[in-house]
Amino acid sequence: MQRNIYILMIIFLLSFSRLSAQFLPVNLPNYDQKQWHFGFTLGMNTMNFNLYPVDNMVYDSTVIIIQPTKSQGFNIGIVANKRLAPYLDLRFVPTLSFGQRNIDYIIKTSVTEEEKITKIVESTFLDFPLTLKYKSKRFDKNLNNMRVYVLGGARYSIDLASQKKKKGTSEDIVIKLNPHDFMLTTGVGFDFYLSYFKLGIELQMAYGLVNVLNQDETIYTTNMEKLTSKMAWITFTFE
């Protein structure tokens, strides 16, 4: 799915460039002089974990392999953008992100038999990111309704679907995560100045700094030292 997203993004950029080559007029010429801009975002995300095993990992009774796997979701948010300098903005984009992360286990059920078990960790994040956006000039000549930018910042997230307090039965042991997370973010994007609004397409990555694993000494967490979040998303902004 992620590869398809990149392909669609490239097709869109090429199509827009071809349209711009037809000597389109300059759209929204005074847009960047305003101190504040507001809008909303729609996007698709990929969530995953970075897993850190314990030192001298013991493959004792049943667990042979632990492997986190990524999964896709979507996100929506609102944009508040403050102009700090001609090519520098401060952005606050509170976002609601829906998705899940999976952890695959190979469990030894007997001397000769193994079983694959997948634990699904569903999450609904309420994100509060602060981001600096450094922009290029609008491109010259036939691409004067387009510019490129880079992003960098941090965000605090709270997982509204955290199961930290849930008591799993022996048949349905859940992977419990702490609801609070803090991540560093980086990204790149393009702004397109249309007739009535500005469209942005950006690709971002986020790397968690906090151990979100709530260790409860089950066979699914004993060999894990910590889990941190790793996310990527492509977002369309309308301002």
C-alpha angles and dihedrals in degrees: 000000000000091000090052090053091055091048092051090048092053092047090051093050093049091048092049091048091053091051091048090054089067091078097258116186121257108272123213094357094181097040097109094051092072118099096219135034129181134192145124139265137220122189153149124239142196117213127197144150135243104219122205114193122213119263112271091014110214119217091199122154112348118341113092105160133019117191128168115215130197127243136187131245141151139249140201129193149155127248131224111178124187120195109227099169137350091280103019129079135177113220131196111189113173105199140186110217124191123194148101142240125213132210117199120207130190105211123196106225098174141351092283105020134077134186132203115224124184120202112203117210109195119198138187108190127198101202128199108188128177111198138178114219118201112194135196123224116273108276117261131253115348095011097053092126093062139069138169127229143180128220136207134168148097138272139200116216133190119199107223090189096052113144096200093128097039116113109219121205122231088261094048111032110175128210103242120211131189107247097226122081137170122199141179115228136202133173153145133230151163129239120211118195108214128182098273107011144012120256119204128192115192139171117208138181128202128197121196121230097187130077103239096182116113101206111219099164098245122143088260096059107025094092094045119095094185146333125220129186125253120184141169129187143174114218136191114208125198115197 
